[in-house]
Amino acid sequence: MSDTRGPDLSTNRYGDAGSVPSGAAPKGATRVMSPAFVGVGANLGDKEASVLRAVRMLESSGIGRLIGVSSLYETEPVDCPPMASFVNAVAEIEPLLCPTDLLKRLQTIEKLSGRSGGHNEPREIDLDIITLGTAVIETPDLVVPHPRYRERTFVLIPLRELAPRFECPATGQTVDELLAAIAPCRGVSRISSRQTIYV
């Protein structure tokens, strides 16, 4: 497997590479917005290496403390034109940033990872905020929980592996109930164990 180490962004703990935006998590917000679950996916190039590199960058970029990572899963594209399969995982993070700055930092990691494709296009890396603790957010730029995660087995299966007692902040449904609502779960195959990829 190729080198999965990403660029070291830790010198700009609260900023994007080359800049220092404000916006550390407000005092008292950690309990509400933690843990954060982030979906990680890729379907171009060395997909496994890209996902692992992005996971490492989640922590080295100052987003927060990496609590855990699911196994890697090969998944069929959903709601997309025909394209190559994806490799997906879910990461659990204790965030240090407010939601807006967390989103910006994820977008910076995507850019540094070479992302060129837009929505529903092949892409080198894709990072999505699934949930932020118990927070429910709806703004023009950010909707949390992710508006479509409850319909996506490639999110729910790794999420259940990582957090089997997870409950949706918006509906109160458990992850098992969410999966049962969209069964059967096809097109998702585990390809690497958590023990292999945990960083």
C-alpha positions in Angstrom: 0.0 0.0 0.0 1.3 3.5 -0.7 2.3 6.0 1.9 -0.9 7.2 3.6 0.6 10.1 5.6 -1.0 13.5 4.8 0.4 17.0 5.1 1.1 18.2 8.6 -1.3 21.0 9.3 -0.8 21.0 13.1 1.1 24.3 13.1 -2.1 26.1 12.2 -4.2 24.4 14.9 -7.2 26.7 14.5 -6.8 27.7 10.9 -6.7 26.4 7.4 -3.3 25.8 5.9 -1.8 29.2 5.4 -4.4 31.1 7.4 -5.8 31.3 10.9 -9.6 31.7 11.0 -11.4 32.3 14.2 -14.1 30.0 15.6 -13.1 27.5 18.3 -16.1 25.7 19.7 -18.0 28.0 22.0 -17.7 27.4 25.8 -20.1 24.7 26.8 -20.7 23.5 23.2 -18.5 20.4 23.4 -21.2 18.4 25.2 -23.8 19.2 22.6 -21.7 18.8 19.5 -19.6 15.8 20.6 -19.0 13.3 19.3 -19.0 14.3 15.7 -19.3 11.6 13.1 -17.7 12.3 9.7 -18.2 10.2 6.6 -15.0 9.6 4.5 -15.1 8.3 0.9 -13.1 8.1 -2.3 -13.5 6.5 -5.8 -10.5 7.8 -7.7 -6.9 6.7 -7.6 -5.7 4.6 -4.6 -9.0 4.8 -2.8 -8.0 3.0 0.4 -4.8 5.1 0.8 -6.9 8.3 0.1 -9.4 7.4 2.9 -6.6 6.6 5.4 -4.7 9.8 4.6 -7.9 11.8 5.1 -8.6 10.2 8.4 -5.1 11.0 9.7 -5.5 14.6 8.4 -8.7 15.0 10.4 -6.6 14.9 13.6 -3.4 16.5 12.4 -5.3 19.5 11.0 -6.5 20.5 14.5 -10.2 19.7 14.0 -10.2 17.7 17.2 -9.4 14.4 18.9 -9.8 11.3 16.8 -11.8 8.9 18.9 -12.2 6.0 16.5 -12.5 4.8 12.9 -14.7 2.1 11.3 -13.4 -0.5 9.0 -13.1 0.3 5.3 -16.0 -0.7 3.1 -16.3 -1.0 -0.7 -19.6 0.4 -1.8 -21.6 0.8 -4.9 -22.4 4.4 -6.0 -25.8 5.7 -4.8 -27.8 8.4 -6.6 -24.9 8.9 -9.1 -24.3 8.3 -12.8 -22.4 5.1 -13.6 -18.9 5.3 -12.0 -16.3 3.3 -10.1 -17.1 1.9 -6.7 -16.2 3.8 -3.5 -14.2 3.1 -0.5 -16.0 4.4 2.6 -15.5 4.7 6.3 -16.8 6.7 9.3 -14.6 8.6 11.8 -15.6 9.6 15.3 -14.2 12.9 16.5 -14.3 15.1 19.6 -14.4 18.5 17.7 -12.6 21.6 18.8 -14.2 23.9 16.2 -17.7 25.4 15.8 -19.8 23.8 13.1 -19.0 26.4 10.4 -15.3 26.2 10.9 -15.4 22.4 11.1 -17.1 22.4 7.6 -14.4 24.8 6.3 -11.6 22.6 7.7 -13.1 19.5 6.0 -13.3 21.4 2.7 -9.6 22.4 3.1 -8.7 18.7 3.7 -10.6 17.8 0.5 -8.7 20.4 -1.4 -5.3 19.4 -0.1 -6.2 15.8 -0.9 -6.7 16.7 -4.6 -10.5 16.7 -4.8 -11.6 17.9 -8.2 -15.1 16.4 -8.6 -18.3 18.0 -7.5 -21.5 16.6 -6.1 -22.3 13.2 -7.6 -19.1 13.1 -9.6 -16.0 10.9 -9.2 -13.7 12.3 -6.6 -10.4 11.7 -4.9 -11.9 12.3 -1.4 -15.3 13.2 0.1 -15.8 14.4 3.7 -19.3 14.8 5.1 -20.5 15.8 8.6 -23.0 13.1 9.5 -23.9 14.3 13.0 -22.6 16.7 15.6 -23.6 15.3 19.0 -27.2 16.1 19.6 -27.1 19.3 17.5 -29.7 20.0 14.8 -28.5 22.7 12.4 -30.1 24.1 9.3 -28.4 27.0 7.5 -27.8 27.8 3.8 -24.3 26.3 4.1 -24.7 23.5 6.6 -27.5 21.0 7.5 -26.8 18.6 10.4 -27.7 15.8 10.7 -26.7 15.2 7.1 -30.0 15.3 5.2 -29.5 12.0 3.3 -27.4 9.8 5.7 -30.5 7.9 7.0 -31.0 6.5 3.4 -27.4 5.4 2.8 -26.2 2.0 3.9 -22.6 3.0 3.1 -22.9 5.5 6.0 -25.1 3.5 8.4 -23.2 0.2 8.3 -19.8 1.6 9.3 -21.6 3.9 11.7 -23.2 1.0 13.4 -19.8 -0.8 13.7 -18.3 2.3 15.3 -21.3 3.3 17.5 -23.8 0.5 17.9 -25.9 2.6 20.4 -26.1 5.6 18.1 -29.4 7.4 18.0 -30.4 10.0 15.3 -30.5 13.5 16.9 -33.4 14.5 14.6 -35.6 11.4 14.9 -34.5 9.5 18.0 -34.2 6.3 15.8 -31.4 3.9 16.6 -28.9 3.0 13.9 -30.5 -0.5 13.8 -33.9 1.0 13.2 -32.5 3.2 10.5 -30.9 0.2 8.7 -34.1 -1.9 9.1 -36.0 0.9 7.3 -33.9 0.6 4.1 -33.2 -3.2 4.2 -32.0 -5.2 2.4 -28.4 -3.8 2.8 -26.8 -4.5 -0.6 -23.7 -3.2 -2.2 -21.6 -2.7 0.9 -18.6 -5.1 1.6 -16.0 -4.8 4.4 -12.5 -4.8 3.0 -10.3 -3.8 6.0 -10.8 -4.3 9.7 -10.7 -1.5 12.3 -7.6 -3.1 13.8 -5.8 -2.7 10.5 -6.6 0.9 9.9 -6.9 2.5 13.3 -4.5 5.4 13.7 
